[in-house]
Every structure is written in structure tokens, then in C-alpha cells.
Amino acid sequence: MFYPGFGSVFRILKNDFRIKTKAGFETVIIIDPGIKIDPEYTVYKEGLKRATFAKDRMAI
């Protein structure tokens, strides 16, 4: 689901990453491919509407 105010979460994470990097940690961001392709699934519909899904070079 998409949550209002999610930008503030990213600001908090960015600061957290900075602190952990200074302590010697490394951060790896991953993309979760586990979205169910179902026209009735709210997350799938919102992702299509907002064009938020990662695509390959052929935009599939």
C-alpha cells in the first residue's frame, strides 16, 4: 500500500544510513518483485496507476 507522509520515513532512513555508514556499515537497497498480478488487488492497481513498478528495457 502507499502511505501518506512516506517522505518523512525516507528522511529518517537517510539519516539512519548516514549514521550507520560512519560506523562502518554498508547499506544495500533491494526491489521486492513480489507483487501479485491481479486486477482486483489494490496494491497492483495503485502501482499501475502511479507507474511505480520497475521495468526491464522493453518496459514489460
N, C-alpha and C positions, 0 to 999 in steps of 0.2 A: 504494500500500500504506500501511497505517497502521503507524507505527513506535513502539515503546515509548520512553519518555523524550522524546517530541517536545515536551513542555512546556519543557524546558531550551533547545531550539532557539528557541522563541518568546521566552524571556527574553533570549537572546543577541541576537536580531533587534531586540527593543525597545530595548536599549542601543545597538545599532548605529544605529538610526533616530534616537535622541536625539543622538548624536554628529554624524551627517550633517545633521540639522536645524540644529544650532548652526553648522555650516559653510556653511549656505545652501542645502542640497539639500532637495528635496521628495520624498516617497515616495508612490507610488500602488500600492495593492493591487488585484490583479485576480482574478477567478474563472475558472478554466480549465474550459470546458464540454466538454472532450474526453474524457469517459468513455464507453467503448463499452457500449452497452446489450446485454448478453449474459448470460443467467442462469448461464453457466458461468465467467464472468470474475470472478476473485477480488476485484478492486477494486470491481466493480459490486455483488457480493453483500455485501461488507463495508459499502459505502456505504448500501445498503438496510437492512441490519441495524442500523446505527448512526444512520440517518436524518440523514446528513451532507450530502446533496445540497441545493443551493439550489433553491427552488421559486418559481414565479410565484404570483400572488394566488389562482389556482384550485387550487394545490397539485398541479400536474401535474408 
